[in-house]
């Protein structure tokens, strides 16, 4: 399983290197790293290129985590030594995709913030948490109009739900892998918060821009 974990993480990282927003920006002849917040994620793409391009970025960044997990599933599903831990390996693939998205080597690690890609981990490994996370994000953004605050809130909630679900036995993992699965979720949540550190500073000082559907006005 140790080698399988490494392979799954590597597959995920490679998938995560396909930065959807950056690619769409290049097609549109716009370098997102020099526009708006300089981020290549969904929010900045939406702000600079509009709703349709932002939606494509969201879908693309989620899909690369899903694709990584599916690849790992088909590689290891018939491996007797890995069969019991297949869900954990899929989670490693999703986490690897987050790392590739956040820290792409070819951009000197200046990638996105990993929220959309982390959603793939929820979809593939913790689907029971999805309704709670979506509802929380929508409510926070609706009432505050801060996408960054919504993202931070669901990152924290994600970690809490993983711990609670593991305790209640709601995770589809063998007992020997449950703690490791939760640790990966907590690491993903901590990483998401870390990537939002500049947003946190702006939120605390009241300088964070609020979300609108008008291009070039969101932050």
N, C-alpha and C positions, 0 to 999 in steps of 0.2 A: 504493500500500500504506500510505502514511503516514496518509491519511484513514481507510482501512479499519481500521487499528490503533486509531485514536481512537474510531471508531464501535463497534468490538468491545469496547473497554474500557468505554465508556459503557453499552452494553447489559448488560454484566456487572455494572457498578455498580448499575444500576437493579434488576436481578434480586436482587442481594445485599441490597438494602434490606428485603426481606421477611424479617424476623427471626422464624423459626419459633417459637423458645422464647418470645419476647416475646408473639407472637400467641396461642399456646396458653395462656400465663399469663393474658392478658387474658380469654380465654374462660372460664378457671377462676376468674376474679376474683382473681388473684394477680399482683402486680407483682414480677417476678423481679429487677428492678434494686434492690429494697430487701430482698431475701431472700437468705440464704446468702452467697455470694461477691459477689452483685450482678451476676453475669454472665448473659447471656441464651443461652448455649450449651447443649450437650447435658448436660454434667456437672452444672451447677447446676440445670437443669430436672429431671433425674433425681433429684437430691437433694431438691428441694422438692416435686415433683409425682409422683414415682414412675417406675417402669421404663417403662411404656407411653408416657407423655408424653415421657420422655427419648428413647425409640426414635423417636417421631414427629419430634422435634426433629432428631435425627441424620439421618433420611431427608430431611426437608424442607430442611435446610441443605446436604445434598449435592446434592439435586435442582436447587436454584436455579443452581448452577454448571453442571450438566449441561444444563439448559434454556437457559441463556445461550449455551453452546457450540453447541447444536443450532440456535438462532435464527440465530447468526452463520453457521453452515454453510449454511443454506438461503438466506441473503441473498447470500453471496459465492461459492457453489460454481460458478455459471455465469458469473462475472465473469472474463474472460480474464486481466486484470491481477493477479487475486488467487488464481487457481486453484492455482498452485504453493505459495502461502503459506497455504493454507486451514487447515492444522493450527496454524500459528503464530497465526492470527487466533482460532481456537477457544481457544487457550491464553490469549490476551489477554482473551477473554471470561470465562474461568474466573478469571483473576487479578483482573479487574474485580469479579467476584462476591465474591471474598475482601475486596477493599477496601470494597465496600458493606456486607458483613457486619461487618467490623471497625470501620468508621468511618461509620456511618449519620448523615447530616447532621441528621436530625430528632431524634436523641438526643444531640446534641452529641458525636458520634463515640464514644459509649459502647456499642459493640456487643459482639460475641463475640470469640473468639480465633482463629477461622478454620480450625481443624483439619478439621472435617467438610466445610466448603466447599472447602478445599484438596484434599480427597480427590477432588472432581469433576475437578480438574486432572489428577490421577493417572489416574483412570478414562478420561477422554476423550483425554488426550495422552501419558501414560506408563504404559500398562497393564502393561508388563513389570515395573515397579517395585512394583506392588500386592501381590503375594505376600510380598515381602521386608518391606514396610512393615507389613502386617497381622500377620505373624508376630512382628516385632520389638515392635510395640505390645502384642500379647497376652502375650508372654513377660515384658516389662518390668512390665506392670501385674500379671500373675499373681504374680511373685516379689517385687515391692516394694509393690504395692497403691497406687501413686501414678499416677493418670491423667495428671497434669501431667508427670511424668518420662517416661512413655510418649510423650506428645505431643511433648515436646522432642526425644527420641531419634529419632523418625521424621521430624521436621522436618530434623534434621541429616543423617540417612541419605538423605532425599529429595534433598537438594542433592548429596550425594556420588554417589548412583546416577545422577543426571542427567548429571553430569560424566563418569562412567565410561562410561555408555551412549553418550554422544555420541562419546567417544573410540573406542569399539568399533564405532560405526556402527549402533547398535541403535535410534536415534531415527528415526521416520518423518517426517523433515523433509529438504527440499533443503539441500545444504551451506551455502548462503548464509544460511540461517535458523537453523542449529543453535546457533551461539553465542548468538544472541538468545533462543532457547528456553531454553537453560541459564540465562541471566541471569535470566529471569522466574522460574524455579524457585528459584534462589538468593534472589531478592528475597522470594518467598513464604515460604521457610524462615526467613529473617532476620526477617520480619514476625511469623511465628508465635512465634519465640523472644522477640521484643520484647514481644509481647502476654502472654507468660508470665513477665515479669520479676518480678512479685510472687510468683508460685509459686516461682521460682528462689530468691528471698530466703528464703522459708519452708522450702524444701528444705535450704538451706545451714544454717539455724538449727535444723532439726529440728522445725519447727512446722507443717509441711504435714499436713493431715488425709489419712488413707488412705481408699481406696475401699471401699464396701460397697454392697449392693443395697437397703439400708434407707433410705427417704426421710428427708431432713433430717439425715443423718449423713455424707454424702459431701462432699468439697470439691474 
